[in-house]
Amino acid sequence: MYYRGSQRPIDPADIASLGHDGFVVSALNEWGAIMNGGAWLTVEHLPVDVLFRDLDVIEGWMRDARDGRFEILMQNGYIVGAPTYLPVGELAICKPLAGQLPRPEYTDALAHAAAERWTGRSSVALMFANGHARLADPVACTGMLSYATLCAAHARLARRREWVLNEKTLVQRAGLSAVQPVAARPGSTAEQLARAVGAVSAALEVAPLTAR
């Protein structure tokens, strides 16, 4: 549900007043900058997710994305964070049910910048995964491997100029399913974890950053 904050912000109370059964109706910005609020409702026995989007903010992100600029923001439910071009992708590929919305394209500038930046984040995560492996810390090591894999998946889809709206099935979409068995059983000893880092690095075709 798009609105313009400069004109008339959505009042979540208006959603609540519709009288539908609801698990939650959030305040604006309660869910983060990207997913800036919404509601989980049941309408005539049908579960409906309502997500708030400030079109003033998104159009600014759209102009940035066109020129290859974006930020990666922390967001509930996202492991590696959400890029500010994510809601731009929603405009590009989702079907408007009412009203007129911009339909942006995936530019060469964004494809280049996003692929480079996400690959760099993947490389850094692999470096930290190696550090956790040496300490025989399977939780932190596996977390970094997951982080590296999702970042590499973002990079691959950026090179293909494919919009990413969330992390669901992102690894499969990017053709990185070979990482899944390694992530499922990375081991617990320093030697096992080091092998897991090497296997994931090879599958991603991304080398760990070397700091020294």
C-alpha positions in Angstrom: 0.0 0.0 0.0 1.8 3.1 -1.3 1.3 6.6 0.2 3.2 9.9 0.1 4.5 10.9 3.5 4.7 14.5 2.3 1.0 14.6 1.6 -0.9 12.2 3.8 0.9 9.5 5.7 -1.0 6.3 6.3 -2.6 6.1 9.7 -2.4 2.5 10.9 -5.5 3.2 13.0 -7.4 3.4 9.7 -6.3 -0.2 8.9 -7.4 -1.4 12.3 -10.8 0.3 12.0 -11.7 -1.8 8.9 -12.7 -4.5 11.4 -10.8 -7.4 9.9 -9.4 -10.0 12.2 -5.7 -9.1 12.6 -2.7 -10.6 14.3 -1.0 -7.2 14.3 -1.2 -3.7 12.8 2.2 -1.9 13.2 3.0 1.7 13.6 4.8 3.5 10.8 8.5 2.6 10.6 8.1 -0.1 13.3 9.4 -2.8 11.0 12.4 -0.9 9.7 13.3 1.5 7.0 12.6 -0.8 4.1 9.5 -2.7 5.4 8.2 0.4 7.1 5.2 -1.1 8.7 2.0 -3.0 7.8 -0.6 -5.5 9.0 -1.3 -9.2 9.0 -5.0 -9.5 8.5 -7.6 -12.2 7.7 -10.2 -11.0 5.2 -13.0 -13.5 4.5 -10.8 -16.4 5.7 -8.0 -15.3 3.5 -4.6 -14.3 5.1 -3.6 -10.9 3.7 -0.3 -9.1 4.3 -0.5 -5.3 4.1 2.8 -3.6 3.7 3.2 0.2 3.9 5.5 2.0 1.4 6.3 5.7 1.4 6.5 6.5 -2.3 8.4 9.8 -1.6 11.2 7.8 0.0 11.2 5.0 -2.6 11.4 7.5 -5.5 14.6 8.9 -3.9 16.0 5.4 -3.7 14.9 4.8 -7.3 16.9 7.8 -8.5 19.9 6.6 -6.6 19.6 3.1 -8.0 19.4 4.4 -11.5 22.9 5.9 -11.0 24.3 2.8 -9.2 24.0 4.1 -5.7 22.3 2.3 -2.8 22.6 1.4 0.9 22.2 -1.9 2.6 20.0 -1.5 5.7 19.3 -3.8 8.6 15.9 -5.3 8.3 13.9 -7.8 10.4 13.9 -11.2 8.8 16.9 -10.5 6.5 20.3 -12.1 7.2 22.5 -9.8 5.1 20.2 -6.7 5.2 18.0 -5.2 2.6 19.3 -3.0 -0.2 17.5 0.2 -0.8 16.8 -0.9 -4.4 14.6 -3.7 -3.1 11.4 -1.6 -3.0 12.5 -0.2 -6.4 12.3 -3.8 -7.7 8.8 -4.1 -6.3 7.8 -1.2 -8.4 9.5 -2.8 -11.4 7.9 -6.3 -11.3 4.8 -6.2 -9.1 1.3 -5.7 -10.5 -0.5 -2.5 -9.3 -4.1 -3.2 -8.2 -5.1 0.4 -8.2 -3.4 3.7 -9.1 -0.4 4.6 -11.2 3.2 3.8 -10.2 6.6 4.2 -11.7 8.1 1.2 -13.5 11.9 1.5 -13.2 14.4 -0.5 -15.2 17.5 -2.3 -13.9 20.3 -0.1 -15.2 23.8 -1.0 -16.1 25.2 1.3 -13.4 23.2 -0.6 -10.7 24.1 -4.0 -12.1 27.9 -3.1 -12.0 27.8 -1.4 -8.6 25.6 -4.1 -6.9 27.6 -7.0 -8.2 30.9 -5.5 -7.1 29.6 -4.5 -3.6 27.9 -7.8 -2.8 30.9 -9.8 -4.0 33.1 -7.7 -1.7 30.8 -8.4 1.3 30.9 -12.1 0.5 34.7 -12.1 0.4 34.9 -10.3 3.8 32.4 -12.8 5.3 34.5 -15.7 4.1 37.6 -14.1 5.8 35.7 -14.0 9.1 34.4 -17.6 8.5 38.0 -18.7 8.4 38.7 -17.0 11.6 35.8 -18.6 13.4 36.9 -22.0 11.9 40.3 -21.7 13.5 38.6 -21.1 16.8 36.4 -24.2 16.3 33.2 -22.0 16.6 30.6 -23.7 14.4 27.8 -21.3 15.1 29.7 -18.2 14.1 31.5 -19.9 11.2 28.2 -21.2 9.7 26.6 -17.8 10.2 29.4 -16.2 8.1 29.1 -18.9 5.5 25.4 -18.2 5.2 26.1 -14.5 5.0 28.8 -15.0 2.3 26.5 -17.2 0.2 23.5 -14.8 0.3 25.8 -11.9 -0.7 27.2 -13.9 -3.6 23.7 -14.7 -4.6 22.8 -11.0 -4.7 25.9 -10.4 -6.8 25.0 -13.1 -9.3 21.5 -11.8 -9.7 22.8 -8.2 -10.1 25.0 -9.3 -12.9 21.9 -10.8 -14.6 19.9 -7.6 -13.9 17.3 -9.5 -11.9 15.5 -7.7 -9.1 15.7 -9.3 -5.6 12.7 -8.6 -3.3 13.7 -10.8 -0.4 16.1 -13.7 0.6 13.5 -16.5 0.0 15.0 -19.1 -2.3 17.7 -16.5 -3.3 20.4 -19.2 -3.1 18.5 -21.4 -5.5 17.7 -18.6 -7.9 21.4 -17.7 -8.1 22.4 -21.3 -8.9 24.3 -21.8 -5.7 22.4 -24.9 -4.4 25.7 -26.8 -4.1 26.4 -24.8 -0.9 23.3 -26.2 0.8 24.8 -29.6 1.9 27.9 -27.9 3.2 25.9 -25.4 5.2 23.7 -28.2 6.6 26.7 -30.1 8.0 29.7 -27.9 8.3 31.3 -29.9 11.1 32.4 -28.9 14.5 36.2 -29.2 14.7 38.6 -26.6 13.3 39.7 -28.9 10.5 36.1 -29.7 9.5 35.1 -26.0 9.5 38.1 -25.0 7.5 37.2 -27.5 4.9 33.6 -26.2 4.9 34.9 -22.7 4.3 37.1 -23.9 1.4 34.2 -25.8 -0.1 31.8 -22.8 0.1 34.5 -20.4 -1.3 35.0 -22.7 -4.3 31.3 -23.1 -4.9 30.7 -19.3 -4.8 33.9 -18.6 -6.8 34.7 -16.0 -4.3 38.0 -15.9 -2.4 38.2 -14.9 1.3 39.6 -11.5 1.7 43.2 -11.5 2.9 43.8 -8.8 5.5 47.5 -9.5 6.1 
